[in-house]
Amino acid sequence: MSKNGIAVILPGRAQALANYPHARVVNGTIYVSGISSRRLDNTYEGVKELSDGTLELDIKAQTKAVIENIGVILESQGASLANIVDMTVFLTNMNDYGAMNEPKLLIEIKAIALAP
């Protein structure tokens, strides 16, 4: 293992647009990279293009998809959402804060969890 830990890259999941893994595991801690609602086909959950070319953005659908994506990453390491000890949410519009708490890119979430 390198001093930067073990890179976690999940096949069959949307890959990073830059050169980074889905997560890194260092000394029993799982550092989940910034995760969005992007699907394997590079479309986004919670983004619908309307006939006039504008986008309909759904913060609830995006939030649900991001949390599900984080869950899959954690499960690949034997952990779950229950193991998360810290989460950082990046919103592009603070007016979405209320809807984000109800479960094109409105949200990205990174997380830190402890491996069981």
N, CA, C and O of each residue as an XYZ file, in Angstrom:
464
protein
N       0.843     -1.177      0.000
C       0.000      0.000      0.000
C       0.890      1.243      0.000
O       1.864      1.320      0.749
N       0.546      2.209     -0.844
C       1.305      3.452     -0.872
C       0.924      4.307      0.330
O      -0.051      4.015      1.022
N       1.687      5.351      0.573
C       1.367      6.230      1.700
C       0.043      6.960      1.473
O      -0.536      7.505      2.413
N      -0.437      6.971      0.221
C      -1.733      7.574     -0.097
C      -2.868      6.571      0.004
O      -4.000      6.881     -0.366
N      -2.588      5.382      0.496
C      -3.619      4.375      0.679
C      -3.923      3.601     -0.588
O      -3.166      3.629     -1.558
N      -5.047      2.914     -0.552
C      -5.483      2.073     -1.661
C      -6.583      2.798     -2.420
O      -7.583      3.211     -1.833
N      -6.398      2.951     -3.722
C      -7.416      3.587     -4.559
C      -8.571      2.620     -4.775
O      -8.359      1.438     -5.047
N      -9.779      3.121     -4.653
C     -10.988      2.331     -4.893
C     -11.625      2.848     -6.177
O     -12.144      3.964     -6.215
N     -11.583      2.036     -7.224
C     -12.199      2.379     -8.509
C     -13.165      1.252     -8.846
O     -12.749      0.110     -9.037
N     -14.441      1.567     -8.918
C     -15.457      0.548     -9.142
C     -15.793      0.416    -10.624
O     -16.268      1.374    -11.235
N     -15.556     -0.746    -11.206
C     -15.982     -0.959    -12.584
C     -17.512     -0.977    -12.631
O     -18.163     -1.346    -11.653
N     -18.066     -0.587    -13.740
C     -19.518     -0.593    -13.861
C     -20.194      0.599    -13.217
O     -21.421      0.643    -13.131
N     -19.407      1.574    -12.760
C     -19.938      2.812    -12.185
C     -19.355      3.970    -12.980
O     -18.317      3.814    -13.624
N     -20.000      5.121    -12.946
C     -19.468      6.299    -13.634
C     -18.064      6.580    -13.114
O     -17.841      6.621    -11.904
N     -17.125      6.773    -14.024
C     -15.737      7.045    -13.639
C     -15.526      8.553    -13.506
O     -16.268      9.348    -14.083
N     -14.530      8.926    -12.756
C     -14.223     10.341    -12.531
C     -13.904     11.029    -13.851
O     -13.314     10.429    -14.750
N     -14.297     12.284    -13.956
C     -13.976     13.066    -15.144
C     -12.525     13.532    -15.110
O     -11.960     13.892    -16.143
N     -11.930     13.526    -13.935
C     -10.508     13.837    -13.769
C      -9.823     12.552    -13.301
O     -10.465     11.504    -13.232
N      -8.558     12.619    -12.985
C      -7.796     11.422    -12.630
C      -7.813     11.188    -11.118
O      -6.819     11.434    -10.434
N      -8.947     10.712    -10.603
C      -9.013     10.359     -9.185
C      -9.971      9.182     -9.007
O     -10.860      8.980     -9.834
N      -9.801      8.407     -7.940
C     -10.648      7.231     -7.711
C     -11.972      7.608     -7.037
O     -12.160      8.743     -6.599
N     -12.869      6.649     -6.964
C     -14.122      6.863     -6.230
C     -13.835      7.115     -4.751
O     -14.529      7.894     -4.098
N     -12.816      6.455     -4.239
C     -12.457      6.603     -2.821
C     -11.017      6.148     -2.630
O     -10.412      5.557     -3.523
N     -10.483      6.434     -1.453
C      -9.187      5.902     -1.022
C      -9.370      5.364      0.386
O     -10.087      5.944      1.202
N      -8.712      4.246      0.656
C      -8.736      3.668      1.999
C      -7.342      3.825      2.583
O      -6.364      3.321      2.031
N      -7.261      4.531      3.709
C      -5.982      4.780      4.379
C      -6.149      4.435      5.855
O      -6.967      5.035      6.553
N      -5.371      3.469      6.321
C      -5.394      3.089      7.742
C      -6.813      2.900      8.283
O      -7.141      3.405      9.357
N      -7.645      2.179      7.549
C      -8.988      1.880      8.024
C     -10.011      2.979      7.843
O     -11.156      2.832      8.270
N      -9.621      4.078      7.217
C     -10.554      5.166      6.955
C     -10.813      5.234      5.459
O      -9.878      5.177      4.659
N     -12.082      5.356      5.079
C     -12.485      5.421      3.678
C     -12.777      6.876      3.342
O     -13.694      7.472      3.908
N     -12.014      7.443      2.437
C     -12.211      8.816      1.984
C     -12.913      8.762      0.629
O     -12.296      8.432     -0.383
N     -14.204      9.087      0.616
C     -14.983      9.053     -0.619
C     -14.782     10.379     -1.340
O     -14.937     11.449     -0.751
N     -14.436     10.296     -2.619
C     -14.245     11.503     -3.424
C     -15.577     12.229     -3.604
O     -16.630     11.692     -3.260
N     -15.531     13.438     -4.138
C     -16.760     14.165     -4.452
C     -17.584     13.345     -5.435
O     -17.118     13.053     -6.537
N     -18.780     12.977     -5.058
C     -19.623     12.090     -5.852
C     -20.867     12.853     -6.299
O     -21.480     13.577     -5.514
N     -21.228     12.684     -7.560
C     -22.421     13.340     -8.102
C     -23.463     12.288     -8.460
O     -23.326     11.116     -8.109
N     -24.499     12.720     -9.160
C     -25.562     11.807     -9.593
C     -25.295     11.256    -10.998
O     -26.195     10.707    -11.634
N     -24.058     11.405    -11.477
C     -23.733     10.954    -12.839
C     -23.841      9.446    -12.947
O     -23.380      8.697    -12.086
N     -24.472      9.025    -14.048
C     -24.655      7.602    -14.332
C     -23.521      7.103    -15.223
O     -22.711      7.888    -15.715
N     -23.476      5.789    -15.424
C     -22.447      5.167    -16.256
C     -22.458      5.718    -17.679
O     -21.403      5.818    -18.307
N     -23.632      6.077    -18.196
C     -23.733      6.594    -19.571
C     -23.481      8.101    -19.657
O     -23.740      8.717    -20.691
N     -22.976      8.694    -18.569
C     -22.649     10.120    -18.472
C     -23.861     11.041    -18.484
O     -23.720     12.241    -18.722
N     -25.050     10.501    -18.231
C     -26.214     11.339    -17.967
C     -26.308     11.488    -16.449
O     -25.604     10.812    -15.699
N     -27.181     12.376    -16.019
C     -27.304     12.643    -14.583
C     -28.718     12.377    -14.100
O     -29.693     12.787    -14.730
N     -28.817     11.691    -12.985
C     -30.112     11.547    -12.321
C     -30.542     12.935    -11.877
O     -29.726     13.706    -11.372
N     -31.813     13.259    -12.060
C     -32.316     14.563    -11.634
C     -32.066     15.674    -12.629
O     -32.176     16.849    -12.277
N     -31.730     15.331    -13.878
C     -31.540     16.329    -14.934
C     -32.353     15.879    -16.144
O     -32.139     14.793    -16.682
N     -33.287     16.727    -16.562
C     -34.130     16.412    -17.716
C     -34.057     17.577    -18.693
O     -34.316     18.723    -18.326
N     -33.699     17.275    -19.947
C     -33.665     18.329    -20.964
C     -35.058     18.474    -21.557
O     -35.643     17.503    -22.038
N     -35.582     19.685    -21.517
C     -36.915     19.964    -22.036
C     -36.854     20.247    -23.532
O     -35.772     20.451    -24.082
N     -38.001     20.261    -24.186
C     -38.055     20.435    -25.646
C     -37.480     21.772    -26.102
O     -37.029     21.893    -27.241
N     -37.490     22.779    -25.226
C     -36.929     24.082    -25.603
C     -35.431     24.182    -25.315
O     -34.832     25.243    -25.490
N     -34.823     23.068    -24.873
C     -33.382     23.046    -24.619
C     -32.987     23.417    -23.205
O     -31.821     23.275    -22.836
N     -33.932     23.891    -22.400
C     -33.605     24.212    -21.013
C     -33.571     22.923    -20.194
O     -34.082     21.885    -20.613
N     -32.967     23.018    -19.038
C     -32.849     21.852    -18.171
C     -33.780     21.972    -16.979
O     -33.912     23.039    -16.380
N     -34.421     20.869    -16.645
C     -35.204     20.777    -15.421
C     -34.338     20.024    -14.414
O     -33.987     18.865    -14.633
N     -33.998     20.685    -13.316
C     -33.081     20.118    -12.331
C     -33.845     19.776    -11.060
O     -34.575     20.610    -10.525
N     -33.676     18.554    -10.581
C     -34.404     18.055     -9.415
C     -33.412     17.730     -8.295
O     -32.739     16.700     -8.335
N     -33.326     18.611     -7.303
C     -32.365     18.438     -6.215
C     -32.676     17.193     -5.390
O     -31.755     16.543     -4.896
N     -33.945     16.849     -5.230
C     -34.295     15.660     -4.450
C     -33.786     14.396     -5.132
O     -33.194     13.531     -4.486
N     -34.019     14.290     -6.443
C     -33.559     13.108     -7.190
C     -32.039     13.035     -7.199
O     -31.464     11.955     -7.069
N     -31.384     14.196     -7.354
C     -29.918     14.203     -7.357
C     -29.369     13.794     -5.997
O     -28.427     13.005     -5.924
N     -29.942     14.318     -4.922
C     -29.469     13.979     -3.577
C     -29.616     12.487     -3.314
O     -28.690     11.849     -2.814
N     -30.770     11.933     -3.648
C     -31.009     10.497     -3.452
C     -29.983      9.674     -4.224
O     -29.433      8.710     -3.692
N     -29.722     10.050     -5.480
C     -28.764      9.308     -6.308
C     -27.347      9.408     -5.752
O     -26.614      8.418     -5.746
N     -26.954     10.593     -5.285
C     -25.609     10.768     -4.729
C     -25.432      9.891     -3.490
O     -24.410      9.221     -3.341
N     -26.418      9.897     -2.614
C     -26.320      9.085     -1.398
C     -26.278      7.601     -1.748
O     -25.526      6.842     -1.137
N     -27.074      7.186     -2.721
C     -27.024      5.787     -3.165
C     -25.648      5.453     -3.737
O     -25.112      4.379     -3.462
N     -25.068      6.362     -4.533
C     -23.736      6.131     -5.102
C     -22.680      6.002     -4.003
O     -21.806      5.139     -4.080
N     -22.758      6.847     -2.992
C     -21.821      6.755     -1.868
C     -22.003      5.419     -1.154
O     -21.023      4.782     -0.769
N     -23.242      4.998     -0.978
C     -23.513      3.716     -0.337
C     -22.876      2.552     -1.076
O     -22.319      1.651     -0.449
N     -22.952      2.560     -2.402
C     -22.341      1.492     -3.211
C     -20.828      1.477     -3.016
O     -20.225      0.412     -2.886
N     -20.219      2.657     -2.997
C     -18.765      2.744     -2.798
C     -18.391      2.186     -1.427
O     -17.459      1.390     -1.313
N     -19.110      2.597     -0.397
C     -18.820      2.111      0.958
C     -19.032      0.603      1.056
O     -18.229     -0.098      1.672
N     -20.108      0.103      0.453
C     -20.377     -1.337      0.493
C     -19.265     -2.136     -0.177
O     -18.991     -3.268      0.220
N     -18.621     -1.556     -1.192
C     -17.519     -2.261     -1.859
C     -16.342     -2.480     -0.911
O     -15.475     -3.314     -1.169
N     -16.319     -1.723      0.190
C     -15.247     -1.830      1.177
C     -15.744     -2.445      2.483
O     -15.063     -2.371      3.506
N     -16.923     -3.047      2.448
C     -17.473     -3.695      3.633
C     -18.090     -2.736      4.633
O     -18.351     -3.118      5.774
N     -18.327     -1.503      4.229
C     -18.903     -0.493      5.117
C     -20.301     -0.129      4.614
O     -20.791     -0.711      3.647
N     -20.932      0.830      5.272
C     -22.254      1.302      4.854
C     -22.388      2.776      5.226
O     -21.477      3.364      5.808
N     -23.520      3.358      4.886
C     -23.769      4.750      5.252
C     -23.712      4.940      6.766
O     -23.403      6.035      7.238
N     -24.002      3.905      7.523
C     -23.959      3.983      8.990
C     -22.542      4.197      9.515
O     -22.368      4.623     10.657
N     -21.526      3.908      8.699
C     -20.132      4.078      9.115
C     -19.592      5.479      8.855
O     -18.450      5.770      9.210
N     -20.388      6.348      8.245
C     -19.910      7.700      7.925
C     -19.730      8.508      9.205
O     -20.615      8.555     10.059
N     -18.561      9.145      9.321
C     -18.277      9.989     10.480
C     -18.226     11.470     10.111
O     -18.248     12.326     10.995
N     -18.160     11.779      8.826
C     -18.117     13.171      8.374
C     -18.623     13.221      6.945
O     -18.319     12.341      6.140
N     -19.398     14.259      6.629
C     -19.897     14.450      5.279
C     -19.840     15.924      4.947
O     -20.173     16.762      5.785
N     -19.426     16.251      3.746
C     -19.408     17.628      3.277
C     -20.281     17.711      2.042
O     -20.114     16.933      1.103
N     -21.218     18.656      2.039
C     -22.144     18.836      0.921
C     -21.792     20.135      0.209
O     -21.591     21.169      0.846
N     -21.719     20.072     -1.120
C     -21.456     21.253     -1.941
C     -22.709     21.547     -2.758
O     -23.033     20.794     -3.677
N     -23.415     22.623     -2.442
C     -24.605     23.029     -3.185
C     -24.262     24.201     -4.088
O     -23.483     25.073     -3.703
N     -24.835     24.232     -5.283
C     -24.610     25.379     -6.161
C     -25.602     26.498     -5.880
O     -25.400     27.631     -6.317
N     -26.672     26.191     -5.153
C     -27.682     27.193     -4.844
C     -28.220     26.912     -3.441
O     -28.871     25.891     -3.222
N     -27.958     27.796     -2.504
C     -28.397     27.580     -1.126
C     -29.920     27.532     -1.006
O     -30.438     27.038     -0.005
N     -30.644     28.035     -2.005
C     -32.099     27.922     -1.978
C     -32.547     26.463     -2.089
O     -33.699     26.148     -1.791
N     -31.649     25.574     -2.513
C     -31.952     24.149     -2.607
C     -31.724     23.418     -1.284
O     -31.982     22.218     -1.196
N     -31.243     24.121     -0.254
C     -30.877     23.459      1.001
C     -32.046     22.673      1.604
O     -31.877     21.519      1.997
N     -33.209     23.281      1.677
C     -34.363     22.604      2.263
C     -34.743     21.348      1.495
O     -34.964     20.296      2.093
N     -34.819     21.452      0.180
C     -35.189     20.301     -0.654
C     -34.108     19.223     -0.624
O     -34.418     18.036     -0.721
N     -32.852     19.621     -0.491
C     -31.754     18.655     -0.439
C     -31.901     17.745      0.780
O     -31.501     16.582      0.741
N     -32.467     18.268      1.846
C     -32.627     17.473      3.058
C     -33.802     16.506      2.984
O     -33.948     15.673      3.879
N     -34.632     16.576      1.975
C     -35.669     15.594      1.670
C     -35.069     14.710      0.578
O     -34.720     15.056     -0.550
N     -35.020     13.523      1.127
C     -34.546     12.814     -0.030
C     -35.582     12.447     -1.051
O     -35.256     11.838     -2.070
N     -28.989     19.806    -14.490
C     -27.593     19.423    -14.611
C     -27.001     19.495    -13.267
O     -27.939     19.839    -12.548
N     -26.109     19.377    -12.650
C     -25.477     19.056    -11.404
C     -25.733     20.159    -10.396
O     -25.215     21.270    -10.508
N     -26.552     19.817     -9.406
C     -26.838     20.757     -8.342
C     -26.097     20.411     -7.072
O     -25.963     21.248     -6.179
N     -25.616     19.189     -6.982
C     -25.058     18.734     -5.714
C     -23.920     17.753     -5.934
O     -23.917     16.983     -6.895
N     -22.964     17.796     -5.036
C     -21.893     16.809     -4.956
C     -21.631     16.615     -3.472
O     -21.685     17.574     -2.702
N     -21.350     15.395     -3.069
C     -21.108     15.099     -1.655
C     -19.845     14.263     -1.530
O     -19.632     13.335     -2.311
N     -19.008     14.587     -0.551
C     -17.876     13.722     -0.223
C     -18.103     13.208      1.188
O     -18.823     13.825      1.972
N     -17.493     12.087      1.506
C     -17.716     11.490      2.823
C     -16.455     10.815      3.326
O     -15.584     10.433      2.545
N     -16.371     10.675      4.632
C     -15.309      9.914      5.286
C     -15.999      8.882      6.168
O     -16.896      9.214      6.943
N     -15.574      7.633      6.044
C     -16.164      6.553      6.842
C     -15.057      5.686      7.408
O     -13.946      5.664      6.880
N     -15.355      4.979      8.469
C     -14.412      4.032      9.049
C     -14.738      2.640      8.547
O     -15.892      2.213      8.583
N     -13.729      1.939      8.082
C     -13.925      0.563      7.643
C     -14.215     -0.296      8.863
O     -13.570     -0.129      9.898
N     -15.182     -1.220      8.763
C     -15.517     -2.052      9.926
C     -14.403     -3.026     10.258
O     -14.522     -3.800     11.208
